[in-house]
Amino acid sequence: MKTDTVKTKILIIGAGPAGSTLAYQLAQLNHEVILIDKAKFPRTKTCGGGIPLRTRKELNVSYEHLIQGTVKHTTLRAGLGQEVTFSGSTMADIVDRTDFDNCLMEHARSAGAEILENTEFLSMERTQTGWKVTTNKQTIQCEVLAACDGVLSRVRRSAGKGTNAMGIALEGYIPLLPNDTPKQTETAVFDFSCERHGYGWIFPRRTELAVGIGTSRWSAPDLRNRFISFASRIPGNSSPVTRITGAPIPRYQEPEAWYAKDNLYFLGDAAGLVDPLTGEGIYYAIKSANLAAEAIHQNNQDLYNNTILESICPELSIAAYFAKRRAQMPAWLIGIGLRFKRLRQYGEAFTRLLAGELSYTELYAMTHKGRKL
Ligand SMILES: Cc1cc2nc3c(=O)[nH]c(=O)nc-3n(C[C@H](O)[C@H](O)[C@H](O)COP(=O)(O)OP(=O)(O)OC[C@H]3O[C@@H](n4cnc5c(N)ncnc54)[C@H](O)[C@@H]3O)c2cc1C
């Protein structure tokens, strides 16, 4: 058994976007922080790497040198062969998560956070002054513990917080073709015809397309076949999809009873803070980290509970409503909708939502004219 005991004020489990952002913010405020991750960085991460533009406002690190693709056009595809493309200002950056997460982690280290890689959280127990955590390497005593350990959070299970309902996503890669036009290499495709409880996506990167499919169904044995079929239908591209990996995604349904209690904070995927319509969670991981940093700095966990409930949950609850409505609609119906100018504006609104120019609250008000959720 491990005998070393380390003490710190704040211990963060998991160096994804949530954990590294939190570590950076707290180290900047001169707090004593240890950030542990079971992986050795740079580590790979199954993710489309789509960073909606609104994330830039929440991040305190420049990642321009890591941008693999810039989305300036969004194509929505539905049944009956219908598709429509909206163009506008930049909507999202595409990054490789291996590099992006490594950059955030190094940024936290340079701000003064102590980083322990290859260090896996195993269990925890409450003490009079905080928490005692057992890892595969040592025991760590802390006053504040932050769970940023992702979708299958072991901290969450140890805290008896219950599962956060899950879906699954698969992704892989296809090379870009030499004759692909600049427009093609700046277009993100969202395809609602390949999965009724989710969608397929194609994100442009420097030399390849990241292709994926996600569903809110937990049991989806047909998903791989759907994915291969979707990837094989990319116009003009006959290359097989390679490097296929899959991973679960949390599915937000409604606000949880608490996000911080007894100086134990839950953030990002570990808190279930993922958009249930799009499966997007990087923005919410980083936003929850900024809110948690402020609350920990002020030693006020209610501040965290309240700001999550006020600023994130209302948006995700509306997204959950749209996700449910979307699952009730067959692809052909969405296809018919795209034929009508009046309904196409909702498609355009969806792309503005991805860019952060529109909130779910505004989208709901636009589509439901004064009706309450
Ligand atoms: C196929 C797929 C595509 C996606 N595409 C997008 C996208 O394009 N845009 C988007 O915004 N979101 C996307 N997501 C969701 C996004 O990946 C997550 O929401 C995001 O990574 C959450 O960040 P996080 O910091 O909460 O957790 P994570 O990024 O999962 O980080 C958790 C960290 O905790 C570590 N860890 C886990 N257990 C332990 C342990 N016991 N001890 C120590 N360390 C531990 C892990 O090694 C990891 O580094 C996608 C998800 C999937 C599955």
PDBQT file of the ligand as one rigid body, heavy atoms in Angstrom, charges set to zero:
ROOT
HETATM    1  C1  LIG A 401     -16.736  11.113 -29.828  1.00  0.00    +0.000 C 
HETATM    2  C2  LIG A 401     -16.871  12.380 -29.024  1.00  0.00    +0.000 A 
HETATM    3  C3  LIG A 401     -16.816  13.595 -29.682  1.00  0.00    +0.000 A 
HETATM    4  C4  LIG A 401     -16.941  14.796 -28.958  1.00  0.00    +0.000 A 
HETATM    5  N1  LIG A 401     -16.851  15.971 -29.666  1.00  0.00    +0.000 NA
HETATM    6  C5  LIG A 401     -16.954  17.143 -28.983  1.00  0.00    +0.000 A 
HETATM    7  C6  LIG A 401     -16.794  18.382 -29.693  1.00  0.00    +0.000 A 
HETATM    8  O1  LIG A 401     -16.545  18.426 -30.897  1.00  0.00    +0.000 OA
HETATM    9  N2  LIG A 401     -16.940  19.537 -28.983  1.00  0.00    +0.000 N 
HETATM   10  C7  LIG A 401     -17.195  19.539 -27.630  1.00  0.00    +0.000 A 
HETATM   11  O2  LIG A 401     -17.333  20.621 -27.038  1.00  0.00    +0.000 OA
HETATM   12  N3  LIG A 401     -17.320  18.368 -26.947  1.00  0.00    +0.000 NA
HETATM   13  C8  LIG A 401     -17.180  17.183 -27.572  1.00  0.00    +0.000 A 
HETATM   14  N4  LIG A 401     -17.264  16.004 -26.871  1.00  0.00    +0.000 N 
HETATM   15  C9  LIG A 401     -17.416  16.079 -25.399  1.00  0.00    +0.000 C 
HETATM   16  C10 LIG A 401     -16.079  16.486 -24.738  1.00  0.00    +0.000 C 
HETATM   17  O3  LIG A 401     -15.058  15.585 -25.143  1.00  0.00    +0.000 OA
HETATM   18  C11 LIG A 401     -16.207  16.465 -23.199  1.00  0.00    +0.000 C 
HETATM   19  O4  LIG A 401     -17.410  17.127 -22.834  1.00  0.00    +0.000 OA
HETATM   20  C12 LIG A 401     -15.023  17.179 -22.532  1.00  0.00    +0.000 C 
HETATM   21  O5  LIG A 401     -13.816  16.489 -22.772  1.00  0.00    +0.000 OA
HETATM   22  C13 LIG A 401     -15.245  17.290 -21.005  1.00  0.00    +0.000 C 
HETATM   23  O6  LIG A 401     -14.089  17.804 -20.378  1.00  0.00    +0.000 OA
HETATM   24  P1  LIG A 401     -13.721  17.396 -18.882  1.00  0.00    +0.000 P 
HETATM   25  O7  LIG A 401     -12.515  18.185 -18.528  1.00  0.00    +0.000 OA
HETATM   26  O8  LIG A 401     -14.928  17.482 -18.036  1.00  0.00    +0.000 OA
HETATM   27  O9  LIG A 401     -13.364  15.825 -18.944  1.00  0.00    +0.000 OA
HETATM   28  P2  LIG A 401     -12.281  15.059 -19.825  1.00  0.00    +0.000 P 
HETATM   29  O10 LIG A 401     -11.831  15.862 -20.962  1.00  0.00    +0.000 OA
HETATM   30  O11 LIG A 401     -12.873  13.726 -20.103  1.00  0.00    +0.000 OA
HETATM   31  O12 LIG A 401     -11.034  14.887 -18.849  1.00  0.00    +0.000 OA
HETATM   32  C14 LIG A 401     -11.083  13.996 -17.755  1.00  0.00    +0.000 C 
HETATM   33  C15 LIG A 401      -9.654  13.669 -17.339  1.00  0.00    +0.000 C 
HETATM   34  O13 LIG A 401      -9.726  12.904 -16.136  1.00  0.00    +0.000 OA
HETATM   35  C16 LIG A 401      -8.764  11.878 -16.181  1.00  0.00    +0.000 C 
HETATM   36  N5  LIG A 401      -9.229  10.816 -15.274  1.00  0.00    +0.000 N 
HETATM   37  C17 LIG A 401     -10.313  10.016 -15.423  1.00  0.00    +0.000 A 
HETATM   38  N6  LIG A 401     -10.424   9.177 -14.367  1.00  0.00    +0.000 NA
HETATM   39  C18 LIG A 401      -9.386   9.463 -13.541  1.00  0.00    +0.000 A 
HETATM   40  C19 LIG A 401      -8.955   8.928 -12.299  1.00  0.00    +0.000 A 
HETATM   41  N7  LIG A 401      -9.624   7.931 -11.665  1.00  0.00    +0.000 N 
HETATM   42  N8  LIG A 401      -7.848   9.448 -11.717  1.00  0.00    +0.000 NA
HETATM   43  C20 LIG A 401      -7.161  10.455 -12.333  1.00  0.00    +0.000 A 
HETATM   44  N9  LIG A 401      -7.518  10.989 -13.519  1.00  0.00    +0.000 NA
HETATM   45  C21 LIG A 401      -8.627  10.506 -14.108  1.00  0.00    +0.000 A 
HETATM   46  C22 LIG A 401      -8.725  11.466 -17.648  1.00  0.00    +0.000 C 
HETATM   47  O14 LIG A 401      -7.491  10.854 -17.959  1.00  0.00    +0.000 OA
HETATM   48  C23 LIG A 401      -8.909  12.818 -18.351  1.00  0.00    +0.000 C 
HETATM   49  O15 LIG A 401      -7.674  13.420 -18.657  1.00  0.00    +0.000 OA
HETATM   50  C24 LIG A 401     -17.137  14.788 -27.549  1.00  0.00    +0.000 A 
HETATM   51  C25 LIG A 401     -17.204  13.559 -26.885  1.00  0.00    +0.000 A 
HETATM   52  C26 LIG A 401     -17.060  12.368 -27.599  1.00  0.00    +0.000 A 
HETATM   53  C27 LIG A 401     -17.124  11.052 -26.864  1.00  0.00    +0.000 C 
ENDROOT
TORSDOF 0
